[in-house]
Amino acid sequence: MAEAVGMLEVFGLVAAFAAADAGCKAANVRIETFDKNKPANADSLPVPLIVMVKYRGSVEDVRAAVDAGEEAAKAVSGDIVAKYIIPRPEQDTEKMFKLSGLDKN
C-alpha cells in the first residue's frame, strides 16, 4: 500500500525548513525533496519564492505533520500558499513527486 503524501506550499526557503523541521518533530514522517516555484507575480508576494515541502508517512502522521508545518511556516512568513494531503497517490502521480525545481541549475 502506498504511503500518504502531504504537500505544504510556503513563502521562502526559511519557512520551508521551519515547516519541515516542525512536521518531522510532530509526527513519524520523512521529507521528500523540496520543490520551488517563482510565480509571475513574485514581486507582489511577501517573499518572491514559493517552496513546497512534501511529507511521507501514514495518513494520520502526514496530517499531523502538515498541521505542525503550517503553524511553523506562518510563524516565519505570516501565511502559507496551499496545503493538500493525498492518502494513496496513484502510480502516475507518484512519478511527479520526484520532480524538483531545486535540482536545476
VENBEL-V237623 format. One record per residue. N is the residue number from 0. BURIAL is b if it has 16 or more other ideal C-beta (glycine too) atoms within 10 Angstrom, else e. Layout:
{{N | BURIAL} {N | BURIAL}}
This chain:
{{0 | e} {1 | e} {2 | b} {3 | b} {4 | b} {5 | b} {6 | b} {7 | b} {8 | b} {9 | b} {10 | b} {11 | b} {12 | e} {13 | e} {14 | b} {15 | b} {16 | b} {17 | b} {18 | b} {19 | b} {20 | e} {21 | b} {22 | b} {23 | b} {24 | e} {25 | b} {26 | b} {27 | e} {28 | b} {29 | e} {30 | b} {31 | b} {32 | e} {33 | b} {34 | b} {35 | b} {36 | e} {37 | e} {38 | e} {39 | e} {40 | e} {41 | e} {42 | e} {43 | e} {44 | e} {45 | e} {46 | b} {47 | e} {48 | b} {49 | b} {50 | b} {51 | b} {52 | b} {53 | b} {54 | b} {55 | b} {56 | b} {57 | e} {58 | e} {59 | e} {60 | b} {61 | b} {62 | b} {63 | b} {64 | b} {65 | b} {66 | b} {67 | b} {68 | b} {69 | b} {70 | e} {71 | b} {72 | b} {73 | b} {74 | e} {75 | b} {76 | b} {77 | e} {78 | e} {79 | b} {80 | b} {81 | e} {82 | b} {83 | e} {84 | e} {85 | b} {86 | e} {87 | e} {88 | b} {89 | e} {90 | e} {91 | e} {92 | e} {93 | e} {94 | e} {95 | e} {96 | b} {97 | e} {98 | e} {99 | e} {100 | e} {101 | e} {102 | e} {103 | e} {104 | e}}
